Structures are given as C-alpha cells and as structure tokens.
Amino acid sequence: MSLAAGVVFAVLASTGAPPAAAQVKMTFDKRPVIEIGDVLTAGIRFKSQVDLREFPDEPGTLSKPLVDLHRTRIGVEGRVIKEFEYQIEA
C-alpha cells in the first residue's frame, strides 16, 4: 500500500466515517467533478483547438485535410484535505 493511500485510509478510519459508497459524489455542473468526502475533489478538463476548412478540388493536386487538430489538453484539478490545491495538465 502506498503512503498516500495509507494516510487517506488512516484519516477515514479515525473519523468513524460512513462507508465509502456514501461519500463518493459525482457532479456535472461545468465539468465532471468527483468528490470523495472532505478528503479529495478532482475536476476533469478537456481542451482542444480544431480548424475546419474546405477547399475546392484542384485537378492534379493531392487532397488537403479538412480537419486539423492543433492542440489537445486534458487536465485534472482539485483539492486534497481542504488544504492543498493541485492542477495537472498534459
């Protein structure tokens, strides 16, 4: 068991918390967010930049792509134990 999982388990066990199924909540307000009691929140983000273009067919040339995906990012942001905020993006 990792240290982080051990710490979370110890915090939950010492507070006499209800079962984990009662503590996990998922909402979809602006983006999907998973909340695990007062211990952890994780909001998932997805960003992309897409260009769509259309060219008339030109004889003797190769066709050009209609959709060009420039940038794509996925990220997670939230809070751990109401004290530490985090943000991860790739």
PyMOL Python script that loads the backbone (N, CA, C, O; Angstrom):
from pymol import cmd

cmd.read_pdbstr("""\
ATOM      1  N   MET A   1       0.856  -1.171   0.000  1.00  0.00           N
ATOM      2  CA  MET A   1       0.000   0.000   0.000  1.00  0.00           C
ATOM      3  C   MET A   1       0.899   1.229   0.000  1.00  0.00           C
ATOM      4  O   MET A   1       1.880   1.292   0.741  1.00  0.00           O
ATOM      5  N   SER A   2       0.561   2.194  -0.827  1.00  0.00           N
ATOM      6  CA  SER A   2       1.385   3.397  -0.905  1.00  0.00           C
ATOM      7  C   SER A   2       1.158   4.270   0.327  1.00  0.00           C
ATOM      8  O   SER A   2       0.180   4.101   1.054  1.00  0.00           O
ATOM      9  N   LEU A   3       2.057   5.183   0.541  1.00  0.00           N
ATOM     10  CA  LEU A   3       1.975   6.073   1.698  1.00  0.00           C
ATOM     11  C   LEU A   3       0.718   6.931   1.635  1.00  0.00           C
ATOM     12  O   LEU A   3       0.034   7.098   2.645  1.00  0.00           O
ATOM     13  N   ALA A   4       0.404   7.483   0.451  1.00  0.00           N
ATOM     14  CA  ALA A   4      -0.779   8.339   0.316  1.00  0.00           C
ATOM     15  C   ALA A   4      -2.055   7.563   0.612  1.00  0.00           C
ATOM     16  O   ALA A   4      -2.942   8.071   1.298  1.00  0.00           O
ATOM     17  N   ALA A   5      -2.158   6.339   0.104  1.00  0.00           N
ATOM     18  CA  ALA A   5      -3.343   5.525   0.359  1.00  0.00           C
ATOM     19  C   ALA A   5      -3.438   5.181   1.837  1.00  0.00           C
ATOM     20  O   ALA A   5      -4.535   5.141   2.393  1.00  0.00           O
ATOM     21  N   GLY A   6      -2.305   4.933   2.478  1.00  0.00           N
ATOM     22  CA  GLY A   6      -2.298   4.647   3.905  1.00  0.00           C
ATOM     23  C   GLY A   6      -2.758   5.829   4.736  1.00  0.00           C
ATOM     24  O   GLY A   6      -3.483   5.662   5.717  1.00  0.00           O
ATOM     25  N   VAL A   7      -2.332   7.039   4.341  1.00  0.00           N
ATOM     26  CA  VAL A   7      -2.738   8.244   5.063  1.00  0.00           C
ATOM     27  C   VAL A   7      -4.237   8.471   4.911  1.00  0.00           C
ATOM     28  O   VAL A   7      -4.920   8.766   5.892  1.00  0.00           O
ATOM     29  N   VAL A   8      -4.758   8.337   3.687  1.00  0.00           N
ATOM     30  CA  VAL A   8      -6.193   8.512   3.455  1.00  0.00           C
ATOM     31  C   VAL A   8      -6.981   7.481   4.249  1.00  0.00           C
ATOM     32  O   VAL A   8      -7.988   7.817   4.871  1.00  0.00           O
ATOM     33  N   PHE A   9      -6.536   6.238   4.236  1.00  0.00           N
ATOM     34  CA  PHE A   9      -7.220   5.188   4.992  1.00  0.00           C
ATOM     35  C   PHE A   9      -7.210   5.503   6.486  1.00  0.00           C
ATOM     36  O   PHE A   9      -8.224   5.322   7.159  1.00  0.00           O
ATOM     37  N   ALA A  10      -6.082   5.969   7.009  1.00  0.00           N
ATOM     38  CA  ALA A  10      -5.980   6.283   8.437  1.00  0.00           C
ATOM     39  C   ALA A  10      -6.899   7.451   8.812  1.00  0.00           C
ATOM     40  O   ALA A  10      -7.531   7.423   9.868  1.00  0.00           O
ATOM     41  N   VAL A  11      -6.976   8.471   7.960  1.00  0.00           N
ATOM     42  CA  VAL A  11      -7.853   9.608   8.235  1.00  0.00           C
ATOM     43  C   VAL A  11      -9.305   9.165   8.254  1.00  0.00           C
ATOM     44  O   VAL A  11     -10.055   9.538   9.156  1.00  0.00           O
ATOM     45  N   LEU A  12      -9.710   8.374   7.271  1.00  0.00           N
ATOM     46  CA  LEU A  12     -11.095   7.907   7.207  1.00  0.00           C
ATOM     47  C   LEU A  12     -11.432   6.975   8.362  1.00  0.00           C
ATOM     48  O   LEU A  12     -12.535   7.042   8.905  1.00  0.00           O
ATOM     49  N   ALA A  13     -10.502   6.111   8.744  1.00  0.00           N
ATOM     50  CA  ALA A  13     -10.756   5.158   9.826  1.00  0.00           C
ATOM     51  C   ALA A  13     -10.839   5.868  11.176  1.00  0.00           C
ATOM     52  O   ALA A  13     -11.611   5.463  12.045  1.00  0.00           O
ATOM     53  N   SER A  14     -10.049   6.923  11.350  1.00  0.00           N
ATOM     54  CA  SER A  14     -10.036   7.597  12.644  1.00  0.00           C
ATOM     55  C   SER A  14     -11.242   8.509  12.856  1.00  0.00           C
ATOM     56  O   SER A  14     -11.563   8.835  13.999  1.00  0.00           O
ATOM     57  N   THR A  15     -11.909   8.922  11.798  1.00  0.00           N
ATOM     58  CA  THR A  15     -13.049   9.823  11.946  1.00  0.00           C
ATOM     59  C   THR A  15     -14.365   9.078  12.086  1.00  0.00           C
ATOM     60  O   THR A  15     -15.405   9.709  12.273  1.00  0.00           O
ATOM     61  N   GLY A  16     -14.350   7.752  12.000  1.00  0.00           N
ATOM     62  CA  GLY A  16     -15.590   6.994  12.074  1.00  0.00           C
ATOM     63  C   GLY A  16     -16.502   7.341  10.906  1.00  0.00           C
ATOM     64  O   GLY A  16     -17.714   7.474  11.076  1.00  0.00           O
ATOM     65  N   ALA A  17     -15.924   7.485   9.731  1.00  0.00           N
ATOM     66  CA  ALA A  17     -16.661   7.901   8.545  1.00  0.00           C
ATOM     67  C   ALA A  17     -17.622   6.820   8.077  1.00  0.00           C
ATOM     68  O   ALA A  17     -17.380   5.634   8.299  1.00  0.00           O
ATOM     69  N   PRO A  18     -18.719   7.225   7.424  1.00  0.00           N
ATOM     70  CA  PRO A  18     -19.633   6.248   6.850  1.00  0.00           C
ATOM     71  C   PRO A  18     -18.960   5.480   5.712  1.00  0.00           C
ATOM     72  O   PRO A  18     -17.862   5.855   5.303  1.00  0.00           O
ATOM     73  N   PRO A  19     -19.567   4.443   5.199  1.00  0.00           N
ATOM     74  CA  PRO A  19     -18.951   3.656   4.115  1.00  0.00           C
ATOM     75  C   PRO A  19     -18.587   4.532   2.922  1.00  0.00           C
ATOM     76  O   PRO A  19     -19.218   5.560   2.676  1.00  0.00           O
ATOM     77  N   ALA A  20     -17.556   4.111   2.182  1.00  0.00           N
ATOM     78  CA  ALA A  20     -17.032   4.914   1.077  1.00  0.00           C
ATOM     79  C   ALA A  20     -18.080   5.189   0.014  1.00  0.00           C
ATOM     80  O   ALA A  20     -18.058   6.263  -0.586  1.00  0.00           O
ATOM     81  N   ALA A  21     -18.996   4.266  -0.245  1.00  0.00           N
ATOM     82  CA  ALA A  21     -20.012   4.480  -1.270  1.00  0.00           C
ATOM     83  C   ALA A  21     -20.891   5.684  -0.928  1.00  0.00           C
ATOM     84  O   ALA A  21     -21.393   6.358  -1.828  1.00  0.00           O
ATOM     85  N   ALA A  22     -21.076   5.954   0.347  1.00  0.00           N
ATOM     86  CA  ALA A  22     -21.896   7.092   0.752  1.00  0.00           C
ATOM     87  C   ALA A  22     -21.133   8.401   0.628  1.00  0.00           C
ATOM     88  O   ALA A  22     -21.751   9.465   0.620  1.00  0.00           O
ATOM     89  N   GLN A  23     -19.815   8.355   0.532  1.00  0.00           N
ATOM     90  CA  GLN A  23     -19.007   9.559   0.483  1.00  0.00           C
ATOM     91  C   GLN A  23     -18.653  10.000  -0.931  1.00  0.00           C
ATOM     92  O   GLN A  23     -18.319  11.167  -1.135  1.00  0.00           O
ATOM     93  N   VAL A  24     -18.716   9.114  -1.906  1.00  0.00           N
ATOM     94  CA  VAL A  24     -18.306   9.443  -3.269  1.00  0.00           C
ATOM     95  C   VAL A  24     -19.474  10.101  -4.002  1.00  0.00           C
ATOM     96  O   VAL A  24     -20.577   9.558  -4.050  1.00  0.00           O
ATOM     97  N   LYS A  25     -19.212  11.280  -4.571  1.00  0.00           N
ATOM     98  CA  LYS A  25     -20.248  12.022  -5.282  1.00  0.00           C
ATOM     99  C   LYS A  25     -19.671  12.530  -6.590  1.00  0.00           C
ATOM    100  O   LYS A  25     -18.541  13.015  -6.629  1.00  0.00           O
ATOM    101  N   MET A  26     -20.450  12.420  -7.669  1.00  0.00           N
ATOM    102  CA  MET A  26     -20.014  12.893  -8.977  1.00  0.00           C
ATOM    103  C   MET A  26     -21.037  13.891  -9.496  1.00  0.00           C
ATOM    104  O   MET A  26     -22.235  13.609  -9.521  1.00  0.00           O
ATOM    105  N   THR A  27     -20.554  15.073  -9.914  1.00  0.00           N
ATOM    106  CA  THR A  27     -21.442  16.108 -10.437  1.00  0.00           C
ATOM    107  C   THR A  27     -20.971  16.550 -11.823  1.00  0.00           C
ATOM    108  O   THR A  27     -19.807  16.367 -12.181  1.00  0.00           O
ATOM    109  N   PHE A  28     -21.878  17.127 -12.588  1.00  0.00           N
ATOM    110  CA  PHE A  28     -21.576  17.611 -13.934  1.00  0.00           C
ATOM    111  C   PHE A  28     -22.101  19.034 -14.091  1.00  0.00           C
ATOM    112  O   PHE A  28     -22.966  19.279 -14.931  1.00  0.00           O
ATOM    113  N   ASP A  29     -21.594  19.973 -13.301  1.00  0.00           N
ATOM    114  CA  ASP A  29     -22.050  21.357 -13.419  1.00  0.00           C
ATOM    115  C   ASP A  29     -21.427  22.006 -14.654  1.00  0.00           C
ATOM    116  O   ASP A  29     -22.101  22.145 -15.675  1.00  0.00           O
ATOM    117  N   LYS A  30     -20.176  22.399 -14.587  1.00  0.00           N
ATOM    118  CA  LYS A  30     -19.456  22.929 -15.745  1.00  0.00           C
ATOM    119  C   LYS A  30     -18.571  21.861 -16.363  1.00  0.00           C
ATOM    120  O   LYS A  30     -18.336  21.872 -17.572  1.00  0.00           O
ATOM    121  N   ARG A  31     -18.086  20.951 -15.556  1.00  0.00           N
ATOM    122  CA  ARG A  31     -17.238  19.835 -15.992  1.00  0.00           C
ATOM    123  C   ARG A  31     -17.435  18.703 -15.001  1.00  0.00           C
ATOM    124  O   ARG A  31     -17.943  18.933 -13.903  1.00  0.00           O
ATOM    125  N   PRO A  32     -17.045  17.484 -15.360  1.00  0.00           N
ATOM    126  CA  PRO A  32     -17.198  16.378 -14.413  1.00  0.00           C
ATOM    127  C   PRO A  32     -16.299  16.568 -13.186  1.00  0.00           C
ATOM    128  O   PRO A  32     -15.109  16.854 -13.316  1.00  0.00           O
ATOM    129  N   VAL A  33     -16.881  16.407 -12.001  1.00  0.00           N
ATOM    130  CA  VAL A  33     -16.142  16.541 -10.746  1.00  0.00           C
ATOM    131  C   VAL A  33     -16.464  15.346  -9.869  1.00  0.00           C
ATOM    132  O   VAL A  33     -17.628  14.988  -9.688  1.00  0.00           O
ATOM    133  N   ILE A  34     -15.429  14.738  -9.331  1.00  0.00           N
ATOM    134  CA  ILE A  34     -15.584  13.630  -8.390  1.00  0.00           C
ATOM    135  C   ILE A  34     -15.176  14.137  -7.015  1.00  0.00           C
ATOM    136  O   ILE A  34     -14.085  14.682  -6.846  1.00  0.00           O
ATOM    137  N   GLU A  35     -16.055  13.956  -6.033  1.00  0.00           N
ATOM    138  CA  GLU A  35     -15.763  14.351  -4.659  1.00  0.00           C
ATOM    139  C   GLU A  35     -15.777  13.107  -3.786  1.00  0.00           C
ATOM    140  O   GLU A  35     -16.724  12.323  -3.828  1.00  0.00           O
ATOM    141  N   ILE A  36     -14.733  12.930  -3.001  1.00  0.00           N
ATOM    142  CA  ILE A  36     -14.645  11.815  -2.066  1.00  0.00           C
ATOM    143  C   ILE A  36     -14.642  12.415  -0.668  1.00  0.00           C
ATOM    144  O   ILE A  36     -13.595  12.744  -0.110  1.00  0.00           O
ATOM    145  N   GLY A  37     -15.842  12.546  -0.121  1.00  0.00           N
ATOM    146  CA  GLY A  37     -15.999  13.145   1.202  1.00  0.00           C
ATOM    147  C   GLY A  37     -15.355  14.509   1.260  1.00  0.00           C
ATOM    148  O   GLY A  37     -15.465  15.297   0.321  1.00  0.00           O
ATOM    149  N   ASP A  38     -14.680  14.792   2.368  1.00  0.00           N
ATOM    150  CA  ASP A  38     -13.930  16.037   2.528  1.00  0.00           C
ATOM    151  C   ASP A  38     -12.452  15.832   2.239  1.00  0.00           C
ATOM    152  O   ASP A  38     -11.636  16.717   2.495  1.00  0.00           O
ATOM    153  N   VAL A  39     -12.105  14.658   1.704  1.00  0.00           N
ATOM    154  CA  VAL A  39     -10.702  14.316   1.518  1.00  0.00           C
ATOM    155  C   VAL A  39     -10.161  14.757   0.159  1.00  0.00           C
ATOM    156  O   VAL A  39      -9.041  15.260   0.076  1.00  0.00           O
ATOM    157  N   LEU A  40     -10.948  14.576  -0.912  1.00  0.00           N
ATOM    158  CA  LEU A  40     -10.417  14.799  -2.256  1.00  0.00           C
ATOM    159  C   LEU A  40     -11.512  15.284  -3.195  1.00  0.00           C
ATOM    160  O   LEU A  40     -12.635  14.781  -3.165  1.00  0.00           O
ATOM    161  N   THR A  41     -11.177  16.269  -4.031  1.00  0.00           N
ATOM    162  CA  THR A  41     -12.019  16.638  -5.168  1.00  0.00           C
ATOM    163  C   THR A  41     -11.149  16.592  -6.412  1.00  0.00           C
ATOM    164  O   THR A  41      -9.973  16.953  -6.365  1.00  0.00           O
ATOM    165  N   ALA A  42     -11.721  16.150  -7.526  1.00  0.00           N
ATOM    166  CA  ALA A  42     -10.991  16.062  -8.787  1.00  0.00           C
ATOM    167  C   ALA A  42     -11.916  16.486  -9.920  1.00  0.00           C
ATOM    168  O   ALA A  42     -12.889  15.796 -10.221  1.00  0.00           O
ATOM    169  N   GLY A  43     -11.616  17.616 -10.546  1.00  0.00           N
ATOM    170  CA  GLY A  43     -12.372  18.099 -11.697  1.00  0.00           C
ATOM    171  C   GLY A  43     -11.591  17.803 -12.964  1.00  0.00           C
ATOM    172  O   GLY A  43     -10.397  18.095 -13.044  1.00  0.00           O
ATOM    173  N   ILE A  44     -12.256  17.228 -13.951  1.00  0.00           N
ATOM    174  CA  ILE A  44     -11.596  16.814 -15.187  1.00  0.00           C
ATOM    175  C   ILE A  44     -11.884  17.844 -16.272  1.00  0.00           C
ATOM    176  O   ILE A  44     -13.033  18.238 -16.473  1.00  0.00           O
ATOM    177  N   ARG A  45     -10.829  18.282 -16.976  1.00  0.00           N
ATOM    178  CA  ARG A  45     -10.957  19.264 -18.052  1.00  0.00           C
ATOM    179  C   ARG A  45     -10.430  18.685 -19.350  1.00  0.00           C
ATOM    180  O   ARG A  45      -9.509  17.869 -19.353  1.00  0.00           O
ATOM    181  N   PHE A  46     -11.021  19.114 -20.443  1.00  0.00           N
ATOM    182  CA  PHE A  46     -10.544  18.746 -21.769  1.00  0.00           C
ATOM    183  C   PHE A  46     -10.629  19.979 -22.650  1.00  0.00           C
ATOM    184  O   PHE A  46     -11.683  20.607 -22.751  1.00  0.00           O
ATOM    185  N   LYS A  47      -9.516  20.326 -23.290  1.00  0.00           N
ATOM    186  CA  LYS A  47      -9.468  21.475 -24.194  1.00  0.00           C
ATOM    187  C   LYS A  47      -8.910  21.005 -25.531  1.00  0.00           C
ATOM    188  O   LYS A  47      -8.015  20.162 -25.576  1.00  0.00           O
ATOM    189  N   SER A  48      -9.440  21.550 -26.609  1.00  0.00           N
ATOM    190  CA  SER A  48      -8.871  21.245 -27.921  1.00  0.00           C
ATOM    191  C   SER A  48      -9.062  22.430 -28.851  1.00  0.00           C
ATOM    192  O   SER A  48      -9.993  23.219 -28.691  1.00  0.00           O
ATOM    193  N   GLN A  49      -8.173  22.544 -29.823  1.00  0.00           N
ATOM    194  CA  GLN A  49      -8.276  23.560 -30.864  1.00  0.00           C
ATOM    195  C   GLN A  49      -8.316  22.821 -32.189  1.00  0.00           C
ATOM    196  O   GLN A  49      -7.383  22.100 -32.544  1.00  0.00           O
ATOM    197  N   VAL A  50      -9.407  23.011 -32.914  1.00  0.00           N
ATOM    198  CA  VAL A  50      -9.613  22.310 -34.170  1.00  0.00           C
ATOM    199  C   VAL A  50      -9.920  23.338 -35.249  1.00  0.00           C
ATOM    200  O   VAL A  50     -10.718  24.250 -35.036  1.00  0.00           O
ATOM    201  N   ASP A  51      -9.290  23.190 -36.399  1.00  0.00           N
ATOM    202  CA  ASP A  51      -9.598  24.026 -37.559  1.00  0.00           C
ATOM    203  C   ASP A  51     -10.322  23.174 -38.593  1.00  0.00           C
ATOM    204  O   ASP A  51      -9.933  22.039 -38.865  1.00  0.00           O
ATOM    205  N   LEU A  52     -11.373  23.738 -39.160  1.00  0.00           N
ATOM    206  CA  LEU A  52     -12.130  23.078 -40.212  1.00  0.00           C
ATOM    207  C   LEU A  52     -12.054  23.970 -41.438  1.00  0.00           C
ATOM    208  O   LEU A  52     -12.354  25.162 -41.367  1.00  0.00           O
ATOM    209  N   ARG A  53     -11.659  23.404 -42.538  1.00  0.00           N
ATOM    210  CA  ARG A  53     -11.556  24.192 -43.757  1.00  0.00           C
ATOM    211  C   ARG A  53     -12.014  23.351 -44.947  1.00  0.00           C
ATOM    212  O   ARG A  53     -12.003  22.120 -44.912  1.00  0.00           O
ATOM    213  N   GLU A  54     -12.409  24.048 -45.977  1.00  0.00           N
ATOM    214  CA  GLU A  54     -12.884  23.360 -47.173  1.00  0.00           C
ATOM    215  C   GLU A  54     -12.295  24.062 -48.390  1.00  0.00           C
ATOM    216  O   GLU A  54     -12.408  25.279 -48.542  1.00  0.00           O
ATOM    217  N   PHE A  55     -11.666  23.272 -49.248  1.00  0.00           N
ATOM    218  CA  PHE A  55     -11.070  23.796 -50.466  1.00  0.00           C
ATOM    219  C   PHE A  55     -11.763  23.160 -51.668  1.00  0.00           C
ATOM    220  O   PHE A  55     -12.147  21.991 -51.617  1.00  0.00           O
ATOM    221  N   PRO A  56     -11.922  23.907 -52.727  1.00  0.00           N
ATOM    222  CA  PRO A  56     -12.455  23.269 -53.941  1.00  0.00           C
ATOM    223  C   PRO A  56     -11.411  22.317 -54.514  1.00  0.00           C
ATOM    224  O   PRO A  56     -10.208  22.542 -54.379  1.00  0.00           O
ATOM    225  N   ASP A  57     -11.882  21.259 -55.150  1.00  0.00           N
ATOM    226  CA  ASP A  57     -10.954  20.297 -55.757  1.00  0.00           C
ATOM    227  C   ASP A  57     -10.171  20.965 -56.891  1.00  0.00           C
ATOM    228  O   ASP A  57     -10.744  21.620 -57.761  1.00  0.00           O
ATOM    229  N   GLU A  58      -8.856  20.782 -56.858  1.00  0.00           N
ATOM    230  CA  GLU A  58      -7.995  21.310 -57.909  1.00  0.00           C
ATOM    231  C   GLU A  58      -7.430  20.128 -58.672  1.00  0.00           C
ATOM    232  O   GLU A  58      -6.846  19.225 -58.074  1.00  0.00           O
ATOM    233  N   PRO A  59      -7.595  20.124 -59.963  1.00  0.00           N
ATOM    234  CA  PRO A  59      -7.081  18.991 -60.735  1.00  0.00           C
ATOM    235  C   PRO A  59      -5.557  18.910 -60.648  1.00  0.00           C
ATOM    236  O   PRO A  59      -4.865  19.927 -60.712  1.00  0.00           O
ATOM    237  N   GLY A  60      -5.050  17.694 -60.502  1.00  0.00           N
ATOM    238  CA  GLY A  60      -3.610  17.468 -60.491  1.00  0.00           C
ATOM    239  C   GLY A  60      -2.941  17.696 -59.143  1.00  0.00           C
ATOM    240  O   GLY A  60      -1.713  17.655 -59.074  1.00  0.00           O
ATOM    241  N   THR A  61      -3.691  17.934 -58.063  1.00  0.00           N
ATOM    242  CA  THR A  61      -3.089  18.128 -56.742  1.00  0.00           C
ATOM    243  C   THR A  61      -3.674  17.108 -55.771  1.00  0.00           C
ATOM    244  O   THR A  61      -4.771  16.589 -55.973  1.00  0.00           O
ATOM    245  N   LEU A  62      -2.932  16.842 -54.738  1.00  0.00           N
ATOM    246  CA  LEU A  62      -3.417  15.940 -53.697  1.00  0.00           C
ATOM    247  C   LEU A  62      -4.480  16.637 -52.857  1.00  0.00           C
ATOM    248  O   LEU A  62      -4.471  17.859 -52.708  1.00  0.00           O
ATOM    249  N   SER A  63      -5.390  15.848 -52.314  1.00  0.00           N
ATOM    250  CA  SER A  63      -6.427  16.458 -51.476  1.00  0.00           C
ATOM    251  C   SER A  63      -5.813  16.924 -50.154  1.00  0.00           C
ATOM    252  O   SER A  63      -4.879  16.309 -49.639  1.00  0.00           O
ATOM    253  N   LYS A  64      -6.338  17.992 -49.629  1.00  0.00           N
ATOM    254  CA  LYS A  64      -5.842  18.558 -48.377  1.00  0.00           C
ATOM    255  C   LYS A  64      -6.771  18.135 -47.236  1.00  0.00           C
ATOM    256  O   LYS A  64      -7.963  17.928 -47.460  1.00  0.00           O
ATOM    257  N   PRO A  65      -6.239  18.005 -46.014  1.00  0.00           N
ATOM    258  CA  PRO A  65      -7.109  17.602 -44.901  1.00  0.00           C
ATOM    259  C   PRO A  65      -8.153  18.672 -44.591  1.00  0.00           C
ATOM    260  O   PRO A  65      -7.869  19.870 -44.625  1.00  0.00           O
ATOM    261  N   LEU A  66      -9.362  18.215 -44.289  1.00  0.00           N
ATOM    262  CA  LEU A  66     -10.436  19.137 -43.966  1.00  0.00           C
ATOM    263  C   LEU A  66     -10.413  19.544 -42.504  1.00  0.00           C
ATOM    264  O   LEU A  66     -10.772  20.672 -42.167  1.00  0.00           O
ATOM    265  N   VAL A  67      -9.995  18.635 -41.635  1.00  0.00           N
ATOM    266  CA  VAL A  67      -9.974  18.897 -40.198  1.00  0.00           C
ATOM    267  C   VAL A  67      -8.528  18.803 -39.721  1.00  0.00           C
ATOM    268  O   VAL A  67      -7.823  17.840 -40.020  1.00  0.00           O
ATOM    269  N   ASP A  68      -8.105  19.811 -38.982  1.00  0.00           N
ATOM    270  CA  ASP A  68      -6.737  19.847 -38.475  1.00  0.00           C
ATOM    271  C   ASP A  68      -6.791  20.047 -36.964  1.00  0.00           C
ATOM    272  O   ASP A  68      -7.229  21.096 -36.492  1.00  0.00           O
ATOM    273  N   LEU A  69      -6.351  19.053 -36.209  1.00  0.00           N
ATOM    274  CA  LEU A  69      -6.347  19.111 -34.748  1.00  0.00           C
ATOM    275  C   LEU A  69      -5.015  19.712 -34.296  1.00  0.00           C
ATOM    276  O   LEU A  69      -3.975  19.058 -34.366  1.00  0.00           O
ATOM    277  N   HIS A  70      -5.058  20.968 -33.832  1.00  0.00           N
ATOM    278  CA  HIS A  70      -3.830  21.680 -33.458  1.00  0.00           C
ATOM    279  C   HIS A  70      -3.349  21.313 -32.059  1.00  0.00           C
ATOM    280  O   HIS A  70      -2.211  20.881 -31.877  1.00  0.00           O
ATOM    281  N   ARG A  71      -4.212  21.488 -31.088  1.00  0.00           N
ATOM    282  CA  ARG A  71      -3.817  21.268 -29.692  1.00  0.00           C
ATOM    283  C   ARG A  71      -4.896  20.483 -28.975  1.00  0.00           C
ATOM    284  O   ARG A  71      -6.089  20.671 -29.213  1.00  0.00           O
ATOM    285  N   THR A  72      -4.463  19.616 -28.106  1.00  0.00           N
ATOM    286  CA  THR A  72      -5.389  18.872 -27.250  1.00  0.00           C
ATOM    287  C   THR A  72      -4.755  18.778 -25.868  1.00  0.00           C
ATOM    288  O   THR A  72      -3.586  18.414 -25.731  1.00  0.00           O
ATOM    289  N   ARG A  73      -5.534  19.107 -24.852  1.00  0.00           N
ATOM    290  CA  ARG A  73      -5.041  19.027 -23.472  1.00  0.00           C
ATOM    291  C   ARG A  73      -6.097  18.362 -22.611  1.00  0.00           C
ATOM    292  O   ARG A  73      -7.297  18.548 -22.814  1.00  0.00           O
ATOM    293  N   ILE A  74      -5.636  17.595 -21.662  1.00  0.00           N
ATOM    294  CA  ILE A  74      -6.518  17.028 -20.652  1.00  0.00           C
ATOM    295  C   ILE A  74      -5.907  17.372 -19.303  1.00  0.00           C
ATOM    296  O   ILE A  74      -4.687  17.348 -19.140  1.00  0.00           O
ATOM    297  N   GLY A  75      -6.747  17.688 -18.354  1.00  0.00           N
ATOM    298  CA  GLY A  75      -6.230  18.095 -17.056  1.00  0.00           C
ATOM    299  C   GLY A  75      -7.133  17.686 -15.921  1.00  0.00           C
ATOM    300  O   GLY A  75      -8.319  17.418 -16.108  1.00  0.00           O
ATOM    301  N   VAL A  76      -6.555  17.643 -14.751  1.00  0.00           N
ATOM    302  CA  VAL A  76      -7.280  17.357 -13.516  1.00  0.00           C
ATOM    303  C   VAL A  76      -6.878  18.423 -12.510  1.00  0.00           C
ATOM    304  O   VAL A  76      -5.698  18.732 -12.346  1.00  0.00           O
ATOM    305  N   GLU A  77      -7.881  18.978 -11.839  1.00  0.00           N
ATOM    306  CA  GLU A  77      -7.583  19.960 -10.800  1.00  0.00           C
ATOM    307  C   GLU A  77      -8.518  19.726  -9.629  1.00  0.00           C
ATOM    308  O   GLU A  77      -9.629  19.224  -9.799  1.00  0.00           O
ATOM    309  N   GLY A  78      -8.066  20.090  -8.453  1.00  0.00           N
ATOM    310  CA  GLY A  78      -8.914  19.900  -7.289  1.00  0.00           C
ATOM    311  C   GLY A  78      -8.213  20.261  -6.001  1.00  0.00           C
ATOM    312  O   GLY A  78      -7.292  21.077  -5.968  1.00  0.00           O
ATOM    313  N   ARG A  79      -8.679  19.628  -4.943  1.00  0.00           N
ATOM    314  CA  ARG A  79      -8.202  19.933  -3.598  1.00  0.00           C
ATOM    315  C   ARG A  79      -8.057  18.625  -2.822  1.00  0.00           C
ATOM    316  O   ARG A  79      -8.863  17.708  -2.978  1.00  0.00           O
ATOM    317  N   VAL A  80      -7.030  18.551  -1.993  1.00  0.00           N
ATOM    318  CA  VAL A  80      -6.789  17.396  -1.128  1.00  0.00           C
ATOM    319  C   VAL A  80      -6.884  17.872   0.312  1.00  0.00           C
ATOM    320  O   VAL A  80      -6.192  18.813   0.699  1.00  0.00           O
ATOM    321  N   ILE A  81      -7.726  17.239   1.104  1.00  0.00           N
ATOM    322  CA  ILE A  81      -7.927  17.506   2.524  1.00  0.00           C
ATOM    323  C   ILE A  81      -8.167  19.000   2.796  1.00  0.00           C
ATOM    324  O   ILE A  81      -7.738  19.511   3.830  1.00  0.00           O
ATOM    325  N   LYS A  82      -8.839  19.694   1.892  1.00  0.00           N
ATOM    326  CA  LYS A  82      -9.202  21.107   2.013  1.00  0.00           C
ATOM    327  C   LYS A  82      -8.028  22.043   2.269  1.00  0.00           C
ATOM    328  O   LYS A  82      -8.238  23.229   2.521  1.00  0.00           O
ATOM    329  N   GLU A  83      -6.824  21.550   2.211  1.00  0.00           N
ATOM    330  CA  GLU A  83      -5.648  22.380   2.488  1.00  0.00           C
ATOM    331  C   GLU A  83      -4.762  22.580   1.263  1.00  0.00           C
ATOM    332  O   GLU A  83      -4.153  23.639   1.110  1.00  0.00           O
ATOM    333  N   PHE A  84      -4.683  21.580   0.393  1.00  0.00           N
ATOM    334  CA  PHE A  84      -3.762  21.618  -0.740  1.00  0.00           C
ATOM    335  C   PHE A  84      -4.534  21.594  -2.053  1.00  0.00           C
ATOM    336  O   PHE A  84      -5.338  20.694  -2.295  1.00  0.00           O
ATOM    337  N   GLU A  85      -4.282  22.590  -2.897  1.00  0.00           N
ATOM    338  CA  GLU A  85      -4.869  22.613  -4.224  1.00  0.00           C
ATOM    339  C   GLU A  85      -3.842  22.050  -5.201  1.00  0.00           C
ATOM    340  O   GLU A  85      -2.638  22.233  -5.024  1.00  0.00           O
ATOM    341  N   TYR A  86      -4.329  21.363  -6.234  1.00  0.00           N
ATOM    342  CA  TYR A  86      -3.429  20.810  -7.232  1.00  0.00           C
ATOM    343  C   TYR A  86      -4.023  21.017  -8.611  1.00  0.00           C
ATOM    344  O   TYR A  86      -5.232  21.192  -8.765  1.00  0.00           O
ATOM    345  N   GLN A  87      -3.142  20.995  -9.625  1.00  0.00           N
ATOM    346  CA  GLN A  87      -3.543  21.099 -11.019  1.00  0.00           C
ATOM    347  C   GLN A  87      -2.523  20.347 -11.850  1.00  0.00           C
ATOM    348  O   GLN A  87      -1.323  20.615 -11.779  1.00  0.00           O
ATOM    349  N   ILE A  88      -3.016  19.398 -12.643  1.00  0.00           N
ATOM    350  CA  ILE A  88      -2.157  18.598 -13.510  1.00  0.00           C
ATOM    351  C   ILE A  88      -2.704  18.732 -14.932  1.00  0.00           C
ATOM    352  O   ILE A  88      -3.899  18.545 -15.159  1.00  0.00           O
ATOM    353  N   GLU A  89      -1.838  19.053 -15.876  1.00  0.00           N
ATOM    354  CA  GLU A  89      -2.279  19.209 -17.259  1.00  0.00           C
ATOM    355  C   GLU A  89      -1.247  18.599 -18.193  1.00  0.00           C
ATOM    356  O   GLU A  89      -0.042  18.770 -18.006  1.00  0.00           O
ATOM    357  N   ALA A  90      -1.727  17.895 -19.187  1.00  0.00           N
ATOM    358  CA  ALA A  90      -0.828  17.283 -20.168  1.00  0.00           C
ATOM    359  C   ALA A  90      -1.410  17.403 -21.550  1.00  0.00           C
ATOM    360  O   ALA A  90      -0.801  16.947 -22.518  1.00  0.00           O
TER     361      ALA A  90
END
""", "prot")
cmd.dss("prot")
cmd.show_as("cartoon", "prot")
cmd.util.cbc("prot")
cmd.orient("prot")
